[in-house]
Amino acid sequence: MTESRVDPVFGAGWTVSRDSDLPAYAQIEQRLAGLIADGELSPGDRLPSERDLAARVGVSRLTARAALASLAQRGLVQRGVGRRGTFVAQPKLTYDLREFAGFTEMARRHGLEAGAEILTAERAAAPDNVAEALGLAPGEAVYLFVRLRFAGGEPLTLEHSWIPVGPYPDLLERDLTHSLYAVMGDAYGRAPVRATERLEAHVALEDQARALGVSPGAPLMLVVRVAYAGDGMPVEFARDFHRGDRAHFVAELTTRL
């Protein structure tokens, strides 16, 4: 990894335009964001310090600081995470809320191999909220799976899934280190085909932070989901905790006429 890959780029004649409508910090931000998008700057590459960046492009240190802070807010760089300096962040994974897909399919679309570490796999009595979501009687038997999901070898999501026992006998004996939905479809013919999801902001508790490799209090996105089979039967209630620094969510909205 190079110590800094922006030197030759800024040294090639790029300067802040005094005639632009964009403030200087936004021009620097735009330039660096473009280099990241084009692959000129790669994940893990170290950017110059505020002082060096300011000197190289002819702005104040406060302006350079604002540019780097804005990039960090967008999740394009990480600052002071385990080591001093500013580094190009790993790209975020896009969760498209316009269509229903499991974690394995989402990772595949990003060219990443998905995996799972099973933290809990047991038969349990359904809590009241789970029973209500799945159309079960309170205390009726469900499977509880807690899985740490990986993409490209990195932990990204902590999943809690409750599955009704009735349609999926012997589910605990299946290999669930990859796609749970694929098992539900291939082995039982009842794969989820649609879902309702609710998104909530969340901060990482100590056990969640430890599993996901983030600091306690780090931002997470909680997705609460009820998934349905083709006949309309609810077959999963889930609470998924996504790392806020590695995920963003896309939805398409239209005006109701």
Secondary structure, 3 states (H helix, E strand, C coil): CCCCCCHHHHCCCCCCCCCCCCCHHHHHHHHHHHHHHCCCCCCCCEECCHHHHHHHHCCCHHHHHHHHHHHHHCCCEEECCCCCCEEECCCCEEEECCCCCCHHHHHHHCCCCEEEEEEEEEEEECCHHHHHHHCCCCCCEEEEEEEEEEECCEEEEEEEEEEECCCCCCHHHCCCCCCHHHHHHHCCCCCCCEEEEEEEEEECCHHHHHHHCCCCCCEEEEEEEEEECCCCCEEEEEEEEEECCCEEEECCCCCCC
